[in-house]
Amino acid sequence: MKRAMSLLGTAALFVSLGLVLLATVASPARAAEPIKIGAVFSSTGWAGTLGTPAKEAIQIVADDINLKGGVLGRKLEVYFEDDQSNPTNSAVAATKLIKDKNICILLGSTLTVFTMPIIPVVEREQVPLFAFGAGHDITVPLKKWVFRIPLTDYRLSPIMLKFATETLGAKKLALFHSTDGSGTMGAQGVMDSAAKFGAQVVITERFEPADLNMIPQLTKIKAANPDAIILYTSSAPAAVIAKNYQQLGMKIPVVGSHGLPTPEFLKIAGPIAEASKWAIMGMKPHYADMLSPDDPYRRNIYDPFQKVLRERFNRDITSFHANGYDAMYMVQQALQIAGTDDRAALRDAIEKVKYRGLLNALWTYSPTDHDGQSGDGIDPLMVKDGRFVPYKK
């Protein structure tokens, strides 16, 4: 009996040692689990041509980071959801990624109209969001878990007004904007800042982002005879506006927001914008290939990414690619600052991020500033020979 008990004790000891060894072996395996990142973009639907580039850039950067060993000794794993250019789907997709994939941070969505429904989800679930929509509710400028990638439309307005008044000499302005958060926020910025630049808004007209005919509004603007039109919208409705503008034989100078410069706008409305010399706010990636090959930005950032993008997706860089590229490298920096993928620690770390990348804009987040960009990377562009180039009067 004593021998049996001894054997049982020995067996129990081996089992205990085995469990300890298993725990020791399993612990590094758990530590090596991938860092899970969620991304909601419009891969299909009317905004699919804008969401797809962001997705492509995120894939390329994630692969590059993983090839170099990942972050904190762990690989990045990005889970994508397509909201199909539907705001309701954006919220559903965000919830799915948070609940089913247990992501530590969310990126998206493509435009303000799709980003806004995601914000209540991440605030409720306490998941940091890098928002790709440029607009937000100006009455609530700071959301604890939300950080913006594009320059906000409100911060863009003084830049547009400065150009319109100083370069074009415009004093009487028509304000033409979409009814979504981006357009409304930009319009508010113009109204708040116009007097500081000695300008007056003589007429304001609005449109829905999906509208296919803006002739009634443009007819009223034409009758008001402003010195320039301040246009706040994205590329798809801007292309419709350009065609209507041409149909009405309009010649009034147009100053467009940073949502306009895309390949799709060039294809549909490029000749009209070129003939009428529209001024469009954009950033360095739009004309980087015109810089000297020895330019540090081109040599170290633009050209290497352009090479990979063409090899993998047969594409040229757009601002939506740049948004995805810069967002992923800021995720990397935030993870390094936090030293963990804990959501709360990651949120706190983003407030310490300082970064300049493919957009050539400086992001400086802080506890009181989640919009990041100040607008130092914005340039007035124009269309010439079917492409965007720096504006010349």
N, C-alpha and C positions, 0 to 999 in steps of 0.2 A: 504493500500500500504506500509506504514511504517512498519507494523507488518510483511508483507511478506518479506520485505528487511531484517528485523532483523532476521527472521527465516533462510533466505538464508545465512546471515553472520555467524550465529551460526553453520549452516551446514558446511560452508566452513572452520570454525575454527576446527570442529571435523575431517574433512577430512585432514586438515593440521597436526593436532595432530596425526592422524592415520598414515600418511606418515612418520612422525618423529619416531613414535614407530616402524614401519616396518623397517626403516633404522637402528634403534638401534638394533633390533633383528637380522637383516640380516648381520650386520657388523661382529659380532663374527662368524657367519656361514661362511662368506667369509674367515675370518682369519683361520678357521679350515679346509679349503680345503686342500686336500693332496698335498704333495710335489711330483712333477712328475719327475721321473727319466727314461731315456731311455736306452735300452741295445740292441746292435746288436751283435749276436753271430751265429756261424755255428752250428745249431742244427741238420742239415741234410747235406748230401754230404760227401766228403772225409775227411773233418775236423770236422765232427759232434761229433766224440768221444772226441775231445778236447774242443769244444765249449759248449757241454752239461754240463760238470762239473762246468764250470764258472757260467752258468745259475743257476744250483742247489745251489751253494754257495750263490749267490746273493739273491735267494729266501729265504734261511734259515736266512741270516743275516737281511734282510729287515723285516722278520716276528719277529725276536728277538727284533729288535729296536722298532717296532710297539707295541709289547707286553709290552715293558717298557715305553710306552707313546709317542713314536715317537721322532721327533726332533722339537724344537721350538714350542712344543705343537701341532704338526701336524703329521699325519701318512705319511709314505712313500708309494708311489704307483709306482711300477716299470712296465714299458711297454716293452715287449720283441718283437724283430723282428728276424726272421731267414734269414740269407743271403744265405743259402743253399750252402755254400762254394764257392760262386761266387763273385768276387770283384765288379762287376757292381751292383749286388744286395745290396752289403754293402752300397754303396753311396745312392742308392734309399731308403733303409730302414732307414738310418740316416735322410734323408730329410723328410721322412714320419713322423718320430717321432717328429722332430722339428716343422714341419708345422701343423700336425694334432693334436698332443698331447700337444704341447707347453711345452716340457720338459725343466728343468733348467740345466741339465747336462746329458752327454751321456757317456756310458761305452761300450768298444768294439774296434775292433772285435777280433776274436779268434787268428789270426796270423797277421804278418806284411803285407802279401799280401792282406788281407782284410781290414786292418786298413788304409793303405795308401790312398785309394780312399775316405775315410771318412774325412780325414784332410782338404781338400779344402772346404768341406761342412761346417764344424764347424767354420773354419776361416771366411768364408763368412757370416755365420749366427750369428757369435759371441756367440757360445755356448761352454762352457768348455767340454773337452773330457779327460777321463781317458783311455789312449790307451793301449790295451793289446798286441800289436805287439812290439817286442823288437827292431826292426830296424827302421831307418829313414834316410833321406837324410843327410849325414854328412856335406854337403856344406851349409845346412840350419839347424843348430843344435837346434835352438830355435824357436818354433811357439807359438804365444801369447796365444792361446786357448787350446794347447795340452800339456798333462802331462802323462808321461809314468809310467806304473805299473811294468813290468818286468825290470830286469837289461838289459841295452842295450847291443847289441852284441859287439859294439866297446869297452865298458868298461869291457866286459868279456875277451877280447883278452889278456890283460896282465896277467890275472889270469891263463888262459890256457897255455900261454907261460912259465910262472914261473913254473908251474907243469911239463910241458914237458921237460924243460931244467934242472931243479933242481932235480926232483924226478926220471924222466926217463933217464936223462943224454943225451937227444936228442939235436943235433946241426943242423943236416940236416933235414928240415921239408918239407912234402908235404902238400899243402893247398888245401882242397877239400870242395867246398861250393856250396850252391844253388844260383840261379840267382836272387832270390827275394831280397827285401830290407834288410831283416835280414841277409841273407848269404853274401850279398855284403858288408854290413857294418862291419860284423865280419871279413871278409877277409881283408878289408882295415885296420882294427885295427891290425891284425897280421902283415901286411906289414909295417905298421908304427912303430911297437914296437919290431919286431924280433931282430934287431941289438942290442937293449938295453939289451937283455938277451943272447947275444952271439950266436944267432941262425941265420940260413940262410934258406930262402924258395927256395928249389931247383926245385920245380915243382908246378904249380897251375892248377887245373882242376875244371870245373863247371858243373852243371846239373840243369835241370828244376825241380821244386818241385814235379811235377806230373809224372816225368820219371819213367819207370818201369824196366829199364835196365841200369846199370852204369858200365858194364864190360869193355867197351872201355876205359873209363877214368881210371878205377882201373888198367887195364893192363899197361897203361902208368906210373901210379904211382909206380907199382910194379917194372917196369924196371928201374925207377930212384933210387930205393933202398934207400929211406929216413930212418932216424932213427925213425920217428913217423909221423902219419897223423893227422893234425888238421882238424876236421870235423865240419863244421858249417851248420846246417839244423834243421828241425823238425823231429819228431819221425817216420812219415810214410815213407819218402824217406830214412831215416837212416836204417829202417828195410830192405828195398830193397838192400841198400848198404851192409848190413851185410850178406845177402844171397849171393850176388855176390862175396863178400870178401871170403866167405867160398868156393864157387865154384872154385875160382882161387887159393885156397890153400895158401892164404896170412897169414903171421905171424907178419906183421909190427904193432907195437903198435898204437892204435887209441885213440885220446883225443877228445871226443865229447862235443858239446856245450849244454847249459841248455835246449834246446828244445827236447832233446832225452828221458829223463826219464819219461816214461808214462807206464801205464799197457799194452797198445797196443804194445809198443816196446818190452816189456818183453815177451808177448805171441808169437810174431813172431820171434824175434831175440835174446831173452834172453840167450838161450843156447850157441849161437855163441859168443855173447859178453862176456859171462862167461868163455868159453873155451879159448878165445883169450885175456882175461883180459883187455877189453876196459876200459878206464877211462872216466867217464861221469860227467860233471859238474851238480850239483844238490843242493838241499837245505834241511833244517832240517826236513820238513814233510815226506821226503822219508824214514827216518830211526827213526823217533821220537818214535815209539813203542818199540824200542830197548833201549831207555833211562830208567832210574830208574822211577818207578811210582811216586816218590816224586820230580822228576825234575820239577821246577816251570813252564817251558815252556809246558811240557807234561800235568801236572796237571791242569793248569789254561787255556790253550789255545787249545792244540791239542786234548786231550781226550774228553773234552766237545763237541767240534765240531764233532769229529769222531762219537760220540754216536748219535747225532742228524742226521748226514748224513746217518748212517746205518739204523736208524729207518725210515727215510723218503724215502731214495732212494736206500738202500741196497748197498752202495758204500763205498770204502775206499778212503781216501784223496789223491788227486794228486796235482801237482803244479798248475794245472789250477783251481782246487777248491780254492787253496790258493790265487791265483790272484783275484778271485771274492770276496772272504772273505775280504781280505785286502782293496780292492778298495771300498767296501761298507762302511767299518768303516772309511775310509778316507773321503768319502762323508759326513758321519755323522759329523766328526770333522770339515770339511770345512764349513758346514752349521752352526755349533755352533759358529765358528769364525766370519762368515759373519753376523749372526743374521737375515738372510733373504735368500730366494731362488732366489733373483735377480741374473741373469746370470753374470753380470759384477762384482758384489760384491763377488759372489761365486768364480769366477776366481781369483780375488785378494786374497781371503782367502786361496785358495789352495797353493799359494806361501808362506804361513806361516805354512803349515802342517808339523809336525814332528811326525812320527809314526813307531812303530815296532809291528808286529802282527804274523800271522800264518806262513808266509815265514821266520820269524826270521831275516828279513832284515830291515835295518834302512832307511826310506825315509826322506829326508830333502830337500823339495822343496824351491825355492827362486826365485826372479825375474830374476836371471841369470842361474838358473838350473831347468829345467822342467823334467829332467830324474830321479831325486830323489835318486835312489839307487847308492851306491858306489861300491858294490860287497862284503860287509863284511859278507853277509849271504851265500855265495857260498862255497860249499865243493866238493872235488873230490870224486866221488862214483864209485863203481864197482858192477857187478852182482854176487851174490852168492846164491845158492839154490833157484833160481827163484825170487830173490828180490834185490832191491838196498840197498847197505850197504856202510859205509865209506871205502874209498880205502886203501888197504894195499899192499905194494910192495911185 
